[in-house]
């Protein structure tokens, strides 16, 4: 496919624009790019339309982690209303070169849960992104908002997080774990003491993650079909 075909816009969903090249990525065993992950997190936000959950776009999480001027971070974070969120999910990318968009070779997930006052890092490749997750934690922990009597939110590396079995499904693990965490948060019978760990261990497996590639692809195609239908209103 030529460059113009790959750049063709196929879907606008909330603030995310997907292109033909994104479908090509989902059609094969490839590393998920920023746009696909941003789309799925945006879709999860639509599935859980509560003001208590914030799924941060990859580009925003990357900027927070690599903000060159610390003094400007407060003004940037203010629109996110972090002190009002009960659950915040950040996608973590290992790109260290701020001059290159959509670079990096590994995704992981950092989730903040307010009741437990903890940031939990899920990494599907033996903690490969731990340094990057700690960098984001250090950047944002002072702005998350805790009561005067509470101590600063802690950082926890989830050492038994589900592990990928290949070199390209890390983004799918982030998508799968984010979906489970959001479902756990909105569940009426959730186990607060265990957080979402048991649910993630049970529901995020190589087989379920492998199916997610086609699930996301089918979801995009369904939304494309809906968008192409004439408006009868």
N, C-alpha and C positions, 0 to 999 in steps of 0.2 A: 504494500500500500504506500502511495506517495505521501510526502510530508503534508500536503494540503488535506488529504483524506484523513490522516491521523489527527490533525488539528481540528477537524470538523466538530463543532459543538453538537452534542446529542441530547443533553438534558440540563436544565437549570432547576436545581432543587434547593429551596431556601436561598442561602448565599453561595451555594456551591455550583460550579459549572463543570460538567463532565464532558470529555471529548472521546472521540472514537478510539484513541490510543489507550484510554483507560479500560475500555471493553476488551481490547487486545490483551492487556495485562491480566485481566480476570480470566481470560480464555486459556491461559497457559500457566505453567508453574513458575510464576515470576514474583519478585518482591513488590509488595503493594506500595504505590506512591502516595504522596500527601493528599491528592485530590480524592482518591478512593476512600482513604481512611477518614478524611474530613466529611465526605458524603455519609458514610455509615454512622459516624458519631452524630451528625445532624439528624439522620433518620431516627436514631435512638432517642434523641431529644424530642422528636415529634411523637414517638411512642410513649414517652413519659413526660407529658407536658406539665411538669410541676416546677415551681420556682425554687425548689429545694435542691435540684440536681443541675449541675453545670458540667457539660462535656466540652472541654476546651479544644478548639481547632489546633491541628498540628503546627500551623504557622505561628499562632499566638503562643503556644507552649515553647516553641523554639526561640521566639524572641525573648520571652521571660528568662529563659535559661541562659541566653547570650546577650542580654541587654548591655550595651557598651557604657551607658551612663546610669549608674545606680540611682542617682537623684531623680531621674525621669520615670523610674519604675512605678512609683506610687500613683502618678497621674494616669499611667497606662493601665494599671490594675483596677482603678476605681470603677470603670464601667462594668467590670465583671461582678461587682457586688459580692466579693468573696465572703465577707462576714455574714451574709444572709444565706449562704449555701450550706446544706447539710451534707452533701456529697459532691465532690469535685474530682473529675477524672482528667488527667493530663497524659496525652501520648508523648513518649520520650523517643527522640531520634539521636543517634550517635554522631551526627554530622558536627564536626568541629570547625568547619569553614563557613563563616557567616556570609561570605561573598558568593557562595554557590547555593542556589535554590534547589530544593528536592534532592539533596545529596544524602550521604549516609548509607549505611548498609544493615542497620538493625533497629527494630522498633521494640519498645517495652511500654509498660503502663504504670503510672503513679496515681494512686487514688487517696484522697483525703476523706475521712469519715469523722464528722464533728462529735458525735456522742462519745466515741472512743478517743477523740483528740489525737488521731494518728494518721500519718502518711504511710501507705503500704506500696512497696514497689514489687510488681510482678514482671519477671523477666524470663522469657522462654528459652534463653540460651545461657544458663549458668551464671547469671549476674553480669553479663557482658556490659550492660548499660548502667551499672551501679554508680559509677562516677558521674554520669550525666544526670541520673535521677537525684543524686545528692546535691548536685549543683542547682537543679530547679527547686528542690526542697529548701535549700538555704536562701534562695532568692525570694521565695514566696511565703515562707513560714511566718515572717513578721507581719504580713498583711492579711493572714487568713482570718484573724479576729477571734480572740478568746476572752472569756470573762477575766476580770482582775484577779480573781482567786484561783484561776486555772493556770497550770504551768504551760510552757510552750509545747505545741504539738510535737510529738516524737516521730522519728523515722524508723520504719521497720522493713527490712529486706525479707521478703517471703521466700524462704529457702526451699520450700516444697512446691513452688509454683509449677504448673504443667509445663513440660519441656517439649520443644519442637523436635521432629524427627528428620528434618531436612534443613537446607540452608536458605529457604525463601518464604516460609510461612509465618514469620514473626509478626507481621502486620495482621494476619488473620487471628493469631492468638490474642493480640490486643483487642481486636473487634469482638472476639468470643468472650473474653474475660470482662470487657466493658458491658456487654449485654447481660451477663450473669449478675454482675454487681448492681446494675440498675434494677433488674428484676428482684434481686434480694432486698434492695432498699425499699421498694414499693410494696413488698410482701407484708401482709398483716401478721404472719406467724414466723417472721425471721428470727433466727438465733442471734441475739445481739452480742452475747459473750464471744461467740466464735466468728463474729463478723460474717463475711461471705466465703470463708475459706473452704468449708465443706461443700458448698454449692459449686464453687469453681472446680474443686477436685473431682466432683462427680460428673459435672456437665461439660467440662472442657477437656476433651480427649483428642488424640490424633485423628480419629475417625470423624468426630463432630466438627473439628476445625477444618478437615479436608473438605467436608461438604459445604462449608461456609462460602467457599469461592463461587460455587454455582448458585448458592442462595443469594449472594449479593448481586451476581450477574443477572439472575432472574428478576430480582427486585428492581434493578435499574431498567430492565426491558419492560417490565410491567408499568413502571412510572412513565417511560417513554411512550408507551401505547396510550396511557391515560391522557398524557399531554397532547397527543395527536388527535384526540377525539374532539369534535366540534362542540363548542359551548352552546348548550340548548337553552340556557337561562335568558 
